[in-house]
């Protein structure tokens, strides 16, 4: 690793969060209800409850983000909170978000705001994204949010992880309404959400021409459920005509697979790729989104490429029921988050794979999970801790930058142990939370490591061009 490293001007170190996961105050009596409300009421998932109580404790928690070396803070403005009933905006909620954004600026934390982080108002229904008018209704919400918060933010994520939302909702069934193997619904959701992004991009750019607008993918080793979405957004700006799109995407897919290493589970990976190719025909891919793209006043509806790097090898996520996991055995046919294998070399590789000439790259999520159950913290089976993870992954990011990938921002997931979509067992936080004794915050993470201090030392060192902080 060359020693003459300098971060590019404007590079940001931050933490990533989502409203439903940190704010508290959803889905209870008299509270704003989102698409998880019925599952919480039915006992299908652990209630979100007070989460981290960020809604009331935001100043303290933003202080901790700044103390961890951050100069950016990613958050979401929650549609369900701002419009708890159809057509009825909650002025107090809007004022509170404005106060939170002000508090970010007061601490030198540049806000990165997400309009939709897996949740929408319950009154839209759990199958909202299957509705024909869902892209337009989402764009209407973005217009409301931009009017309310646009004077305090110029960096926007339209929709978080479109690919994960569609897969978890209609293929794996771990998001409401919990349908499994409904391929048609998953593809329709991908199409409508991507179209929603394009329409949202137009709304933002009309009011803020200089804003930075993106959507972030979870990288997968299967082209159709990852890079395809970004390529569709980029095609027109690359001079690809609508009638040429299928052939161009086919070439992009071949290039993508040609740059990936041989997967560890070759047979399973091959089956997944063949399934994806049959399910999403490139020449007919995402018709609603393609129409929106080629009718848009903007040749390219993406200002930076944004990725969330965890474990991209798709076949790695499938495991036989009964396999060993931290704290016992897992009887699901899938791997738990705390068993995701760290792969710093893969991080470097996927930064390069997602580099689009002319566009910067943002890593808007990257983090390590461990398990805490009933107050007991279980060590990861592979022995990794968050200190090592931060050092090796940020070193991998530096290698990508030295190799020519223009990474200009990194947001660690997440600030503190929060609600992870139905459970508090997965822990990702720089700061640990003792939920058994009333939301007690620790200076250490839930594995007992000084993750926040490590993040600050690395961020400060890299800002000074000191690569020794990575060793």
N, C-alpha and C positions, 0 to 999 in steps of 0.2 A: 504494500500500500504506500503510494508516494506520500512524502511528508509535506509537500508544498500545497496542501489543500486549503481552499477557502470556500465558504458557503456563498452562494450567489446573493446579490443584493435582494433584500426583501424576503429572504427565507424565514419561515415561521415554524417554531416548535409549539405544539399545543396538545390539548387533551380533547377527546371526542366524548360527547354525551348525547342523550336523547331525552326529551321531556318526560315521556311516560315512564322511563326507567329511573329518573332521579327526582322528579318534582313531588310526587305524592298527591293524594287528593283526587284520584280517579275511581270511578265505578262503584263508589259507596253511596249510601243514601244522601241525596241532595248534592252529589258531586257530578262533575262532568263525566259523561259516559262515552267510551270509545268502542271499537270493534272487539275488544277483549271482555267487555262487561258481562255478557251472558256466561262465558266460560268461568269467570270469577264467581258469579252468582251460583252457578251449578256445581262448584267445587272441582272443576276439571283441572284447574291450575291453582297454585298458591296465590292468594290475593296480593296485589301490588301494595296496598296500604299506604303508608307514609313514604315508601321508597327511601330516598335520602333526605326528604323534607327540604329539597332545594328551593321550593317555592317560597318558603319562609326563611331559609337559612342561606340564601344565595351569596350574600356578602362574605360570610365566613368561608364558604366553599370556593369562591373566586379568589379569595386571599390565598388559599391553599394551592390553587392552580398557579398563581403567580410565584408562590414560594417554591414550586417544583420546577421553576425555570421557564415557564410558558410565556409566550407573547401572543398567543391566540387561544380562543376557546370556541369549540364547536358545540352548538346547542340546536334544539328544534323549537319552533313555535308551534304549539299544538292546536290543530284545527278544532278538535273537540272542546278544548278549553275556551277558545276565542268565540266559537259559535256553538254553544251547548245545545241549542234547539235551532231548527232550521229557520234562517232569516233573522235570528235574534243574536246580535253581537254582544259580548260581555265586555263593557268598557273598562271595568276594573281589571279583568285579566289582561286586556291589551295594555293598560297603563303599567301593570306589573312587569310584563315583558319589556316594555320600554325602559323601565327602571333597571332591569337586569342588563340590558344592552348598555345603558349608561354606566352601570357599575363595571362592566367589562372594560370600557374605554378608560375609566378612571384608574384602572390597574394596568393599563398598557396591554390589554388582551384584545386583539383584533377579532371581532366576532365572525364566525363562519356559521351561517344559519341555514337549517334544513326545514323545508316546508312540509315534508311528509316523511316521518321516520317510522314506517310500518303501521301507523295508526291513523284512523279517521273517525269522525263522529259516528256514534252508534245509530243515529237516525238515518244514516245513509245505507245501513245494512251491511252484513258481513261480506256479501258478494258484490260490494260496490264496484270493484274494478271489472266486473263482467258486464256492467251496464254500458250500453252504447254511448250514453252521454257522459260517462265518467271523465274522459279527458277534458271536456269543456267545463264540467263542474269543478274539477281540480284547478283549472286555469282561473276560474272565478275566485276561488279561495286565495290563490297566489296574488291576484290583484288586490284583494282586501288586505292581505298581510303586507304587501309592498307599500300600500298607502299608509299603513299603521307603523311600519318599522323601517321603511326605506331610507329615512333620514339618519338612521343609526347603523346601517349595514350596507355593504356593497359586495359582499362575497356570499354566494348562495349555492346550496345543494337543493335541487328541485325535489327529487325522490331518492330515498336511501335504498341502495341495493335492490333494484328492481328484480334482478334475477333471483335473489334469495326470497323475496316476498312471494313471488309466483310459485317457486318450488316448495317452500314451507307451507303454503296455504293449500295447494291443490295436488301436490305429489307426495310429500311426506306426511302431511296432515298435522303438523305440530303448531300451526297457526290457525286461528278460527277462519272458516267453520270446520276445519279438520278433515277435508276430503283427501282421499289418497288415490294416486294413480289416475287422476282426472287430467289427462294430457291436454285435451281440448281446452279446458278451463285455464290451465297453466299458460298455454300459448296465447290465448285470448288476453289474459292478464298482462303478459309481457308486452303484447301489442298495444293495449290501451294505456299502460303506464308509460311506455316510451313515447306514444303520441302525446300524453299529458305533459311529459317533459318538454317536448318541442313547443307546445302551446304556452307553457309556463315561461320558457326561454323568451318567446316573443313578448309576453307581458312585461317581464323584467326589462328587456332591452328597450322597449318603448319608453319606459320611465327613467331608466338608468343605462344609457348607452355604454358607459364605461364600466359597468358592473362585470364581475366575473361569475359565470354561471356554469354549473356542471351537474352531473349525476354520477354516482360512484358504484362501480361493480365489485362484487366479490369474485376474485379470479378463480376460475375453474380450468381444468385441463381438457374440458369438453367445449369445443368452440361455440356450439349453438346456444349454450347457456351462459356464455360469458362474452367473449370478444365480439361476437356477432352484433350485440346491441350497440357497442361503440362504433363498429364499422358501418352500420346502417346510418348512424348519425353523421359520420365523416364522409360518406360516399359522395354526396353532391358537391361538397367543397373540394373534393379531389378530382372533379371533372367527370364523374361517372354519371351517365344518363340513366334515366329510369329504366329504359329497356336493356341497359347493360348491367344492371345491378346484380342479377343472379350470377352471371359469369365472374364479375369482379369479386363478389363474396366467396365464390368457390376458390378463386386464386388466393384470397386472403386466408381461407381455412387451410389450404395446403401449406402455405408459408408458416402459419401458426403451428401446425403439427410438426412441420419440418424442423422447428427450432426448439421443440420440447424433447427432453431426454426420454428414454424408455421407461414407462411407468413400472412401479414395483409389482403391481397386480395386472399383468398384461392382458389376460383373458377377460377379466372383469372390465377393465378400461376399454377394451375393444368392443364389448357388448354395449357399454354405455354410449360410446361414440356412434355405433350403428343405430342404436335406438334414437339418439338425438337427430341424426341425419334423416331418419324416416319421419320423425315427428315434426320437424321444422324444415320444410323445403326451402332452400335458399332462393329459388326463383319466385317463390310466393311468400317470402318471409315477411311477417308483420305488416300486413297491408294497410292498416289504419295509420301506423307510424310512418310508413313510406309515403303515403298520401300527404300527411302533415309536413313531412320534410321537404317534399318537392313543391308544395304550395307555399312554403314559408317565405317571408321576405328576406330571410337570412340563409346564405348558402351553407353555413355550418352552425348547427345548434349546440355547440360545445366550445367552451373557452379554455378549459384545461381538461386533461384526462385524469380521473380520480379513481383510485383503487383502494380496497380494504384487504390487506394481505394477512391471511391466517394459514390455512393449508389448502393449496389449490388442486392437489391431486384428487380427482373426483372419486376414484375407486378406493382411496384411503378411508373414506367416510362410511363405507359399508363393512360391517363386522358380523360374525356369527353370534347369535344370541348365547348368553352365558359366558362371554369372555370376561377376563379379569379387568377391573378398573380400580381407580383409587377408591378405597373404602369398601371393596367387595366385588360383586359381579354385576354386569350389565346384561339384562335379558332382552334388550331391544336389538334389532338388526342393524344398529348404527353406532358409530363411535361417539362417546361423550366429548364435550368441549374440552374437558381437562385432560383428555388423552390426545388432543391434536399434537402431532409431532412438530417441533420447531424445525425450520429448514432455512437458515440464513442464506445459503447459496441459492435456494429457490426464490428468495426475496429479490436478490440481485437480478436473477433471470427474469422474473415476471415484471420488474420495473422496465427492463429492456424490451420485453415482449409488448408492453403496453405503451411504449414511447411512440408518439406520433410526431413526425417532424413538423416543427412550427408551433407545437403546443408544449407547455410545461406539464409536468406530472406532479400530482399531489397524492400522498399516502394519507388518506383521511381516517383510516383505522388500522391499527396493528397492535396486538397484545397477546399476552399469555394467560391461560385460565388455570386455576386450581380449584379444588373442591372444599367447601365448608358445609358440614351438616350438623344441625343442632349444636352449633358452637364449636364443633371439633374440626380442625383443619387437617386435611389429609395431604401428605406429600405427593407430588407427581410421581408416577411410576418410572419416568425416565430420569428423575433426579434434577431436572431443570428448575431454576428459580428465576424470579423476575429481573434480578440484577444481571445475571448472565444473559438473559433474553434481550434486555435493552442494549447491552454492549454489543452482542453479536449481530442483532438486527440493524442497529444503527451503523455498525461497521459495514454490513451488507448494503445499506443504502448509500454509504459513502463510495463503496466500490462501484455501484451503479452510476453514480454521478461522475466518478473518475473515468468510467467507460463511455461517457457521452450522454447519459440520460439526464435531462434537465429537471431534476427533482427540486421543487421550490417550497415544499411544505410537508411536515410530518405531524400527525395528530395521534397520540397514543390512546388506545382504548383500554382503560378509561380512567377518570380521576379517582374514583373510589368504588368499592364493591356495591353494585346497584342491582336493580331488578333485571334478570335476564330472561324475559319472555316466558313467564310462567313459573319461575323459581328463583330463589336466592342462593341456591347451592353453588352455581358457577360464580367464581370470583375473578375479576380482571383488574381490580383497582390498584393504583399506585399507593393509595391509603386504604388500610384495612378497616372494616366496620364490624363491631361487635353488636349484632342484632339481638342477641340473647339478653343483653343488659341495657337495652334502650338506645340504640344508635350511638354507641361510643366510638369515636374516631381514634385511630392510632396513627402515630407518625410512621409506623412500619406498615408493610402490606400484610395480608392475611397469612403469608408464609413466614412472617418474621423478618423480612429483608427490608433494607432501606431503599425501596424502589424510587420513591419521590426524590430522595437525596441523590441517588444515582442518575436519575433523569436530568436533574439540574446540573450536576457536574459534567455530564456528557454534553448537554446543550450549551452550557457556558464555554466548555472547552472547544467545541466545534465552531462556535462563533469567533473564537480567538485563533482558529486554525491549528489547534493542538490535538493531534490524533492520538496522543498517548492516553487520553481519557477512554479510548476504546479497548485498551489492553489490560 
